[in-house]
Amino acid sequence: MSVASAFSGMTRVYPVVFRAACPDCRAGFELAASALRLVIGATHRTTFYSFTCPECLTAVRKPAGERIVELLTGGGVRALRLHSTL
């Protein structure tokens, strides 16, 4: 099978975007995976994601449970792991 035949059915690839809101200015917006930062700590208190609000430029930090971590990493957000998984 050639590369061309393997991808012949694909017409377009859409980038993943995430909906977010700023707790300060209350603006709602969409962010690309590259605009989000995910930090995975040893506990739920040290696991969070962050971004900069495009409206008011406030640094926003929100807790990330298991489902949020799964969605963000599945959507291409790079994760910084603060603990060993061994």
C-alpha positions in Angstrom: 0.0 0.0 0.0 1.4 3.4 -0.9 1.2 6.5 1.2 -1.1 8.1 -1.4 -3.6 5.2 -1.3 -3.5 5.1 2.5 -4.5 8.8 2.8 -6.7 8.9 -0.3 -9.9 9.1 1.8 -8.8 12.0 3.9 -9.9 15.3 2.6 -8.9 17.7 5.4 -7.4 17.6 8.9 -8.8 20.1 11.4 -6.6 21.3 14.3 -7.9 20.5 17.8 -9.1 23.6 19.7 -10.1 23.8 23.3 -12.8 26.0 24.8 -11.8 28.0 27.8 -12.9 31.0 29.9 -11.1 33.6 31.9 -12.2 33.9 35.6 -11.1 37.5 35.7 -12.7 39.1 32.6 -15.2 36.3 32.0 -14.3 36.1 28.3 -14.9 32.8 26.5 -12.6 31.7 23.7 -10.9 28.8 21.9 -7.3 28.0 22.3 -5.0 25.8 20.2 -3.1 23.0 22.0 0.1 25.1 21.8 -1.5 27.8 23.9 -2.1 25.5 26.9 0.4 24.2 29.4 -0.3 21.0 31.4 1.6 20.1 34.5 1.1 16.6 36.0 2.2 16.5 39.6 2.2 13.7 42.2 -1.2 14.7 43.6 -4.4 16.2 42.3 -3.4 19.5 44.0 -0.2 19.7 41.9 -1.8 18.7 38.6 -3.1 21.7 36.6 -3.3 23.4 33.2 -2.6 27.0 32.5 -3.0 29.5 29.7 -2.9 33.3 29.2 -6.2 34.9 28.5 -6.1 36.5 25.0 -8.5 39.2 26.1 -7.0 40.6 29.3 -3.6 38.8 29.3 -4.1 37.3 32.8 -2.3 34.1 33.6 -4.9 31.5 34.4 -4.3 28.3 36.3 -7.0 25.6 36.7 -6.9 22.2 38.3 -6.9 19.2 36.0 -8.4 15.9 37.0 -7.8 12.6 35.2 -10.4 13.3 32.5 -9.0 16.8 31.8 -5.5 15.4 31.6 -6.8 12.7 29.2 -8.5 15.2 26.9 -5.6 17.7 26.8 -2.9 15.1 26.1 -5.2 13.4 23.5 -5.6 16.8 21.9 -1.9 17.4 21.6 -1.2 19.5 24.7 2.3 18.8 25.9 2.7 17.7 29.5 5.4 18.5 32.0 5.6 15.6 34.5 6.8 16.6 38.0 7.0 13.1 39.3 8.2 9.7 38.2 5.7 7.1 37.0 8.0 4.2 38.0 
